[in-house]
Amino acid sequence: MTKALDGVRVLDFTHVQSGPTCTQLLAWFGADVIKVERPGSGDITRGQLQDIPKVDSLYFTMLNHNKRSITLDTKNPKGKEVLTALIRTCDVLVENFGPGVLDRMGFTWEKIQEINPRMIVASIKGFGPGPYEDCKVYENVAQCTGGAASTTGFRDGLPLVTGAQIGDSGTGLHLALGIVTALYQRHHTGRGQRVTAAMQDGVLNLCRVKLRDQQRLAHGPLKEYSQFGEGIEFGEAVPRAGNDSGGGQPGRILKCKGWEQDPNAYIYVITQAPVWEKICDVIGETGWKTHPDYATPPARLSRLNEIFARIEQWTMTKTKFEVMEILNADDIPCGPILSMKELAEDQSLRATGTIVEVDHPTRGKYLSVGNPIKLSDSPTEVKRSPLLGEHTDEILRDVLGYSDAHVAEIHDSGATTPPRKQAAE
Ligand code: COA
């Protein structure tokens, strides 16, 4: 069976998290992804957060599946020669270097176009053009500058960053969409183009409901925020809303049986208007179905704290899974707070390939998140990440057609590390 991106060759100049998530997706869809890494050290994440000494970290392995690795010193003249040859033969170059790095290497957009006018050059930077365009950025900086931190957390607490890597993995996803879109356009135009995704923009895109609320604020208080029911005035900017639902359907995180010991014995419950009467039946408040203070969504808005406290009295008598079963039988939207341990052990996620077990030559078996996007004609088979420079010779010979003598010349120049020497190191 062929894969969706069979025949697409990607020159992967990415490192850390944002860029690698993008190229891993392309590899999962069938692209031949050639990861270019600095001889000796490689992607910095290989050695970061190592849980087993001298073994590629989970940080690296979980972001670089299905890729090949070539070591190349791109500041070495022979390295530049190899890079030029790779640009000539690849369809897409993806990079998330600091601002100006690719230009300083001597590979400007103009130069790349000259070498290969069909090349799509895709970049992630922290910021788009503007006052911060020259700044280096990591995940939490993007969350802070893209609107997520100012709107996450509780009103009376600090701004909060979230565990979901919306700045890195989120922007990687945005970039991947840009790349396949540019590949599609190239079918018609025959030309490559630049694709850029700034982390601030990606985070803001994911926070668009908060920009919505910022504008609603000009026309009155945000009535679905609990602070409205608490009689606390709104300021000029969208406040942090704790666990209030971000949509028009009020929701909260509620305690379940065992919450005193288990930090994850909670469930999110949404009081969706069409199922209000069923909620009243389940919690034993049948009078609320017709009482004018509770019967309609607008009437409930100023009483949400009281309503959710009453629902919580009921959820505290059940485990989160019992609540899930009872409420879902009545189509009442809810979801248990699942810990990473529970997710790792979830057999249904294993069955769909959303969580996969991968075998690695130096690490052994480990769990990873598989491809969350399922294509019926292009199923993903997750293959282990490459060792540093594992495919250097293979790429020089098979992709670039270099002879043995030419490969030896490249190694002798110091532009690459021969795989055997690399393994010994
Ligand atoms: N051969 C030779 N030199 C190489 C090389 C190779 N194969 N790969 C990288 N380098 C060099 C670069 O040329 C650069 O040198 P220069 O500064 O002398 O021009 C140097 O490595 C540093 O690159 P840089 O990307 O700036 O790395 P950094 O570790 O200083 O910064 C980031 C890391 C993530 C902060 C930065 O890359 C960045 O802001 N990226 C864009 C935003 C982003 O993706 N952030 C999220 C990362 S998860």
Residues whose N, C-alpha, C, O or C-beta is under 5 A from the ligand:
A	BS01	COA	H15 V16 Q17 S18 E37 R38 L72 D73 T74 K75 N96 F97 G98 V101 R104 I124 K125 G126 C135 K136 V137 Y138 E139 D168
